[in-house]
Amino acid sequence: TAAAPIDAAAAAKLYHERCAACHAFDRKVVVPAHKDVLPKYAGDAKRLAGFILNPTKVDAAFPPMPAPGVSKREADALANYLLEQVATP
């Protein structure tokens, strides 16, 4: 159903479709690597999902993130996926 959580595989697919053009886990693409910025969201998927939904400029050295055009449900899934990826060695 539309209210059901999005599973990890679907979240990974969504990440690769909507985010991977500018983001990577281990290297700078257009913006810093996730491994360098996601630790500040550790344990706070809700705050990360809020940023995904309504991004703001964080670092003057990088362009602002455009809104990725995802639903709250998709932003929640992306946040959980991202935090799981950086938590896994």
Secondary structure, DSSP 8 states (H G I E B T S, - for coil): -TTS---HHHHHHHHHHHTTTT--SSS-SSS--HHHHGGGGTT-HHHHHHHHHS-----TTS---------HHHHHHHHHHHHHHHH--
